[in-house]
């Protein structure tokens, strides 16, 4: 990560921009996350392996629930066939606290089209269950090492509340400015 790098994702909650605002000598970094109105929602702290360390909320009542869940969507190094599992308790759909059990698998590398361009990406399948849910759910993440973010996410199914289809897509990428 490099200070100044910025990505914009179209989500089911509107546009979200992610900008690297700090990188420590140990490789940990901080994303500043803004909504489509330009308001800073939170700063999220990551370790050098892209695992969430914590979140500093800037706007109370934001519906994005950025503090939970703390799933381990990326587990470096990534390679085809890699599997891992995690479990956490957090607030899910309909503001219900649940215990989530996630099973992850890197299925393949494929070319993924986004409004920004076409990128080679790891296709990561997440199958998860949670207390109070009638059936397992699935999500697909596409992580591009080239631009260092999940460029697309797809979720189908419901949470025992209503059926849903959620898709996040990369709509903008701005590399950090370089000194000349």
ChimeraX commands (.cxc) that place a marker at each C-alpha (Angstrom):
marker #1 position 0.00,0.00,0.00 radius 0.5
marker #1 position 1.09,3.56,-0.73 radius 0.5
marker #1 position -0.25,6.72,0.90 radius 0.5
marker #1 position -2.62,8.42,-1.54 radius 0.5
marker #1 position -3.82,5.31,-3.39 radius 0.5
marker #1 position -7.59,5.47,-3.76 radius 0.5
marker #1 position -10.35,3.12,-4.89 radius 0.5
marker #1 position -14.07,3.79,-5.31 radius 0.5
marker #1 position -16.53,0.91,-5.09 radius 0.5
marker #1 position -20.20,0.95,-6.04 radius 0.5
marker #1 position -22.00,-0.89,-3.22 radius 0.5
marker #1 position -25.61,-1.55,-2.28 radius 0.5
marker #1 position -25.23,1.41,0.11 radius 0.5
marker #1 position -23.95,3.80,-2.55 radius 0.5
marker #1 position -20.42,4.76,-3.50 radius 0.5
marker #1 position -17.62,4.15,-1.00 radius 0.5
marker #1 position -14.14,5.57,-1.48 radius 0.5
marker #1 position -11.15,3.94,0.19 radius 0.5
marker #1 position -7.98,6.01,0.45 radius 0.5
marker #1 position -4.70,4.97,2.05 radius 0.5
marker #1 position -3.92,7.73,4.56 radius 0.5
marker #1 position -1.06,6.11,6.48 radius 0.5
marker #1 position 1.42,3.25,6.05 radius 0.5
marker #1 position 3.62,2.19,8.96 radius 0.5
marker #1 position 7.14,0.75,8.75 radius 0.5
marker #1 position 5.76,-2.72,9.64 radius 0.5
marker #1 position 3.49,-2.61,6.54 radius 0.5
marker #1 position 0.26,-1.93,8.43 radius 0.5
marker #1 position -1.94,0.75,6.91 radius 0.5
marker #1 position -5.10,2.83,7.36 radius 0.5
marker #1 position -7.96,3.30,4.89 radius 0.5
marker #1 position -10.11,6.43,5.15 radius 0.5
marker #1 position -13.60,5.48,3.96 radius 0.5
marker #1 position -16.03,8.09,2.63 radius 0.5
marker #1 position -19.59,7.87,1.37 radius 0.5
marker #1 position -20.86,9.26,-1.95 radius 0.5
marker #1 position -21.40,12.67,-0.30 radius 0.5
marker #1 position -17.71,12.86,0.63 radius 0.5
marker #1 position -18.29,12.44,4.36 radius 0.5
marker #1 position -15.66,10.41,6.21 radius 0.5
marker #1 position -17.48,7.40,7.69 radius 0.5
marker #1 position -14.56,5.63,9.35 radius 0.5
marker #1 position -10.84,4.95,9.33 radius 0.5
marker #1 position -10.06,1.25,9.20 radius 0.5
marker #1 position -6.71,-0.09,10.45 radius 0.5
marker #1 position -5.17,-3.17,8.78 radius 0.5
marker #1 position -2.06,-5.21,9.46 radius 0.5
marker #1 position 0.43,-5.96,6.68 radius 0.5
marker #1 position -1.60,-9.08,5.74 radius 0.5
marker #1 position -4.79,-7.04,5.15 radius 0.5
marker #1 position -6.44,-8.21,8.39 radius 0.5
marker #1 position -8.65,-5.69,10.17 radius 0.5
marker #1 position -7.17,-4.44,13.43 radius 0.5
marker #1 position -9.81,-1.87,14.31 radius 0.5
marker #1 position -12.09,0.90,13.14 radius 0.5
marker #1 position -12.36,4.56,14.18 radius 0.5
marker #1 position -15.95,5.62,13.52 radius 0.5
marker #1 position -16.40,9.20,12.33 radius 0.5
marker #1 position -20.17,9.30,11.78 radius 0.5
marker #1 position -22.51,7.80,14.34 radius 0.5
marker #1 position -25.44,5.84,13.02 radius 0.5
marker #1 position -23.88,4.91,9.68 radius 0.5
marker #1 position -25.79,1.86,8.47 radius 0.5
marker #1 position -22.72,0.14,7.01 radius 0.5
marker #1 position -21.82,-1.61,10.27 radius 0.5
marker #1 position -18.11,-1.38,9.51 radius 0.5
marker #1 position -17.12,-2.81,12.90 radius 0.5
marker #1 position -18.55,-6.25,12.25 radius 0.5
marker #1 position -18.14,-8.76,10.89 radius 0.5
marker #1 position -14.39,-9.27,11.12 radius 0.5
marker #1 position -14.18,-12.03,8.58 radius 0.5
marker #1 position -10.77,-12.99,7.21 radius 0.5
marker #1 position -11.59,-12.50,3.52 radius 0.5
marker #1 position -7.93,-12.35,2.50 radius 0.5
marker #1 position -5.37,-14.78,3.84 radius 0.5
marker #1 position -2.01,-14.23,2.16 radius 0.5
marker #1 position -0.31,-15.75,0.34 radius 0.5
marker #1 position -3.21,-16.57,-1.98 radius 0.5
marker #1 position -2.99,-19.55,-4.33 radius 0.5
marker #1 position -5.49,-21.77,-6.16 radius 0.5
marker #1 position -6.89,-24.42,-3.83 radius 0.5
marker #1 position -6.02,-22.60,-0.59 radius 0.5
marker #1 position -8.69,-23.06,2.13 radius 0.5
marker #1 position -9.18,-21.48,5.55 radius 0.5
marker #1 position -11.91,-21.06,8.15 radius 0.5
marker #1 position -12.76,-18.43,10.74 radius 0.5
marker #1 position -15.47,-17.71,13.26 radius 0.5
marker #1 position -16.63,-14.49,14.91 radius 0.5
marker #1 position -19.62,-12.95,16.63 radius 0.5
marker #1 position -20.93,-9.70,15.18 radius 0.5
marker #1 position -23.96,-7.77,14.05 radius 0.5
marker #1 position -25.45,-9.02,10.82 radius 0.5
marker #1 position -28.59,-8.36,8.82 radius 0.5
marker #1 position -31.56,-6.79,10.61 radius 0.5
marker #1 position -29.25,-5.64,13.44 radius 0.5
marker #1 position -29.16,-9.17,14.88 radius 0.5
marker #1 position -26.04,-10.35,16.71 radius 0.5
marker #1 position -24.99,-13.73,15.32 radius 0.5
marker #1 position -22.05,-16.11,15.45 radius 0.5
marker #1 position -20.71,-16.56,11.92 radius 0.5
marker #1 position -18.68,-19.56,10.73 radius 0.5
marker #1 position -16.90,-18.88,7.42 radius 0.5
marker #1 position -15.27,-21.37,5.07 radius 0.5
marker #1 position -13.07,-19.83,2.39 radius 0.5
marker #1 position -11.52,-21.27,-0.77 radius 0.5
marker #1 position -9.44,-19.71,-3.54 radius 0.5
marker #1 position -11.12,-21.30,-6.56 radius 0.5
marker #1 position -9.17,-19.90,-9.50 radius 0.5
marker #1 position -7.62,-16.89,-11.16 radius 0.5
marker #1 position -9.73,-15.24,-13.83 radius 0.5
marker #1 position -10.03,-12.02,-15.80 radius 0.5
marker #1 position -12.69,-9.73,-14.32 radius 0.5
marker #1 position -14.25,-6.77,-16.11 radius 0.5
marker #1 position -14.98,-3.62,-14.12 radius 0.5
marker #1 position -15.84,-0.08,-15.23 radius 0.5
marker #1 position -12.16,0.74,-14.61 radius 0.5
marker #1 position -10.81,-2.04,-16.82 radius 0.5
marker #1 position -10.17,-5.77,-16.90 radius 0.5
marker #1 position -7.96,-7.28,-14.19 radius 0.5
marker #1 position -6.57,-10.66,-13.29 radius 0.5
marker #1 position -8.10,-11.62,-9.95 radius 0.5
marker #1 position -8.27,-14.47,-7.46 radius 0.5
marker #1 position -11.82,-15.79,-7.21 radius 0.5
marker #1 position -12.43,-16.49,-3.51 radius 0.5
marker #1 position -15.57,-18.36,-2.44 radius 0.5
marker #1 position -16.98,-17.77,1.04 radius 0.5
marker #1 position -19.58,-20.18,2.35 radius 0.5
marker #1 position -20.94,-19.15,5.73 radius 0.5
marker #1 position -23.53,-20.02,8.30 radius 0.5
marker #1 position -24.74,-18.03,11.26 radius 0.5
marker #1 position -26.87,-18.65,14.30 radius 0.5
marker #1 position -30.53,-18.14,13.50 radius 0.5
marker #1 position -30.11,-18.56,9.74 radius 0.5
marker #1 position -32.00,-21.39,8.07 radius 0.5
marker #1 position -29.35,-22.19,5.46 radius 0.5
marker #1 position -25.76,-21.52,4.51 radius 0.5
marker #1 position -24.99,-18.47,2.36 radius 0.5
marker #1 position -22.40,-17.86,-0.32 radius 0.5
marker #1 position -20.34,-14.89,-1.43 radius 0.5
marker #1 position -17.74,-14.57,-4.16 radius 0.5
marker #1 position -14.86,-12.09,-3.86 radius 0.5
marker #1 position -12.46,-11.17,-6.66 radius 0.5
marker #1 position -9.15,-9.83,-5.33 radius 0.5
marker #1 position -6.74,-8.19,-7.79 radius 0.5
marker #1 position -3.08,-8.23,-6.69 radius 0.5
marker #1 position -2.40,-5.60,-9.36 radius 0.5
marker #1 position -4.47,-2.93,-7.64 radius 0.5
marker #1 position -4.53,-4.47,-4.16 radius 0.5
marker #1 position -8.25,-4.58,-3.39 radius 0.5
marker #1 position -11.36,-6.74,-3.79 radius 0.5
marker #1 position -12.59,-5.40,-7.15 radius 0.5
marker #1 position -15.91,-7.22,-7.14 radius 0.5
marker #1 position -18.09,-9.01,-4.60 radius 0.5
marker #1 position -21.29,-10.94,-5.21 radius 0.5
marker #1 position -23.76,-12.14,-2.58 radius 0.5
marker #1 position -27.00,-13.91,-3.30 radius 0.5
marker #1 position -29.49,-15.25,-0.82 radius 0.5
marker #1 position -31.12,-13.92,2.27 radius 0.5
marker #1 position -30.44,-13.66,5.96 radius 0.5
marker #1 position -33.70,-15.11,7.22 radius 0.5
marker #1 position -35.15,-11.62,6.78 radius 0.5
marker #1 position -35.48,-11.20,3.02 radius 0.5
marker #1 position -33.88,-12.52,-0.13 radius 0.5
marker #1 position -31.11,-10.33,-1.44 radius 0.5
marker #1 position -28.69,-9.81,-4.28 radius 0.5
marker #1 position -25.71,-7.63,-3.47 radius 0.5
marker #1 position -22.92,-6.75,-5.84 radius 0.5
marker #1 position -19.98,-4.42,-5.22 radius 0.5
marker #1 position -17.89,-3.23,-8.17 radius 0.5
marker #1 position -14.74,-1.17,-8.55 radius 0.5
marker #1 position -15.64,2.03,-10.43 radius 0.5
marker #1 position -12.46,4.06,-9.94 radius 0.5
marker #1 position -8.81,3.53,-9.09 radius 0.5
marker #1 position -6.25,6.27,-8.56 radius 0.5
marker #1 position -2.63,5.30,-7.89 radius 0.5
marker #1 position -0.67,7.40,-5.44 radius 0.5
marker #1 position 0.99,10.49,-6.87 radius 0.5
marker #1 position 4.69,10.01,-7.44 radius 0.5
marker #1 position 7.44,12.56,-6.96 radius 0.5
marker #1 position 9.14,13.57,-10.19 radius 0.5
marker link #1:1,2 radius 0.2
marker link #1:2,3 radius 0.2
marker link #1:3,4 radius 0.2
marker link #1:4,5 radius 0.2
marker link #1:5,6 radius 0.2
marker link #1:6,7 radius 0.2
marker link #1:7,8 radius 0.2
marker link #1:8,9 radius 0.2
marker link #1:9,10 radius 0.2
marker link #1:10,11 radius 0.2
marker link #1:11,12 radius 0.2
marker link #1:12,13 radius 0.2
marker link #1:13,14 radius 0.2
marker link #1:14,15 radius 0.2
marker link #1:15,16 radius 0.2
marker link #1:16,17 radius 0.2
marker link #1:17,18 radius 0.2
marker link #1:18,19 radius 0.2
marker link #1:19,20 radius 0.2
marker link #1:20,21 radius 0.2
marker link #1:21,22 radius 0.2
marker link #1:22,23 radius 0.2
marker link #1:23,24 radius 0.2
marker link #1:24,25 radius 0.2
marker link #1:25,26 radius 0.2
marker link #1:26,27 radius 0.2
marker link #1:27,28 radius 0.2
marker link #1:28,29 radius 0.2
marker link #1:29,30 radius 0.2
marker link #1:30,31 radius 0.2
marker link #1:31,32 radius 0.2
marker link #1:32,33 radius 0.2
marker link #1:33,34 radius 0.2
marker link #1:34,35 radius 0.2
marker link #1:35,36 radius 0.2
marker link #1:36,37 radius 0.2
marker link #1:37,38 radius 0.2
marker link #1:38,39 radius 0.2
marker link #1:39,40 radius 0.2
marker link #1:40,41 radius 0.2
marker link #1:41,42 radius 0.2
marker link #1:42,43 radius 0.2
marker link #1:43,44 radius 0.2
marker link #1:44,45 radius 0.2
marker link #1:45,46 radius 0.2
marker link #1:46,47 radius 0.2
marker link #1:47,48 radius 0.2
marker link #1:48,49 radius 0.2
marker link #1:49,50 radius 0.2
marker link #1:50,51 radius 0.2
marker link #1:51,52 radius 0.2
marker link #1:52,53 radius 0.2
marker link #1:53,54 radius 0.2
marker link #1:54,55 radius 0.2
marker link #1:55,56 radius 0.2
marker link #1:56,57 radius 0.2
marker link #1:57,58 radius 0.2
marker link #1:58,59 radius 0.2
marker link #1:59,60 radius 0.2
marker link #1:60,61 radius 0.2
marker link #1:61,62 radius 0.2
marker link #1:62,63 radius 0.2
marker link #1:63,64 radius 0.2
marker link #1:64,65 radius 0.2
marker link #1:65,66 radius 0.2
marker link #1:66,67 radius 0.2
marker link #1:67,68 radius 0.2
marker link #1:68,69 radius 0.2
marker link #1:69,70 radius 0.2
marker link #1:70,71 radius 0.2
marker link #1:71,72 radius 0.2
marker link #1:72,73 radius 0.2
marker link #1:73,74 radius 0.2
marker link #1:74,75 radius 0.2
marker link #1:75,76 radius 0.2
marker link #1:76,77 radius 0.2
marker link #1:77,78 radius 0.2
marker link #1:78,79 radius 0.2
marker link #1:79,80 radius 0.2
marker link #1:80,81 radius 0.2
marker link #1:81,82 radius 0.2
marker link #1:82,83 radius 0.2
marker link #1:83,84 radius 0.2
marker link #1:84,85 radius 0.2
marker link #1:85,86 radius 0.2
marker link #1:86,87 radius 0.2
marker link #1:87,88 radius 0.2
marker link #1:88,89 radius 0.2
marker link #1:89,90 radius 0.2
marker link #1:90,91 radius 0.2
marker link #1:91,92 radius 0.2
marker link #1:92,93 radius 0.2
marker link #1:93,94 radius 0.2
marker link #1:94,95 radius 0.2
marker link #1:95,96 radius 0.2
marker link #1:96,97 radius 0.2
marker link #1:97,98 radius 0.2
marker link #1:98,99 radius 0.2
marker link #1:99,100 radius 0.2
marker link #1:100,101 radius 0.2
marker link #1:101,102 radius 0.2
marker link #1:102,103 radius 0.2
marker link #1:103,104 radius 0.2
marker link #1:104,105 radius 0.2
marker link #1:105,106 radius 0.2
marker link #1:106,107 radius 0.2
marker link #1:107,108 radius 0.2
marker link #1:108,109 radius 0.2
marker link #1:109,110 radius 0.2
marker link #1:110,111 radius 0.2
marker link #1:111,112 radius 0.2
marker link #1:112,113 radius 0.2
marker link #1:113,114 radius 0.2
marker link #1:114,115 radius 0.2
marker link #1:115,116 radius 0.2
marker link #1:116,117 radius 0.2
marker link #1:117,118 radius 0.2
marker link #1:118,119 radius 0.2
marker link #1:119,120 radius 0.2
marker link #1:120,121 radius 0.2
marker link #1:121,122 radius 0.2
marker link #1:122,123 radius 0.2
marker link #1:123,124 radius 0.2
marker link #1:124,125 radius 0.2
marker link #1:125,126 radius 0.2
marker link #1:126,127 radius 0.2
marker link #1:127,128 radius 0.2
marker link #1:128,129 radius 0.2
marker link #1:129,130 radius 0.2
marker link #1:130,131 radius 0.2
marker link #1:131,132 radius 0.2
marker link #1:132,133 radius 0.2
marker link #1:133,134 radius 0.2
marker link #1:134,135 radius 0.2
marker link #1:135,136 radius 0.2
marker link #1:136,137 radius 0.2
marker link #1:137,138 radius 0.2
marker link #1:138,139 radius 0.2
marker link #1:139,140 radius 0.2
marker link #1:140,141 radius 0.2
marker link #1:141,142 radius 0.2
marker link #1:142,143 radius 0.2
marker link #1:143,144 radius 0.2
marker link #1:144,145 radius 0.2
marker link #1:145,146 radius 0.2
marker link #1:146,147 radius 0.2
marker link #1:147,148 radius 0.2
marker link #1:148,149 radius 0.2
marker link #1:149,150 radius 0.2
marker link #1:150,151 radius 0.2
marker link #1:151,152 radius 0.2
marker link #1:152,153 radius 0.2
marker link #1:153,154 radius 0.2
marker link #1:154,155 radius 0.2
marker link #1:155,156 radius 0.2
marker link #1:156,157 radius 0.2
marker link #1:157,158 radius 0.2
marker link #1:158,159 radius 0.2
marker link #1:159,160 radius 0.2
marker link #1:160,161 radius 0.2
marker link #1:161,162 radius 0.2
marker link #1:162,163 radius 0.2
marker link #1:163,164 radius 0.2
marker link #1:164,165 radius 0.2
marker link #1:165,166 radius 0.2
marker link #1:166,167 radius 0.2
marker link #1:167,168 radius 0.2
marker link #1:168,169 radius 0.2
marker link #1:169,170 radius 0.2
marker link #1:170,171 radius 0.2
marker link #1:171,172 radius 0.2
marker link #1:172,173 radius 0.2
marker link #1:173,174 radius 0.2
marker link #1:174,175 radius 0.2
marker link #1:175,176 radius 0.2
marker link #1:176,177 radius 0.2
marker link #1:177,178 radius 0.2
marker link #1:178,179 radius 0.2
marker link #1:179,180 radius 0.2
view
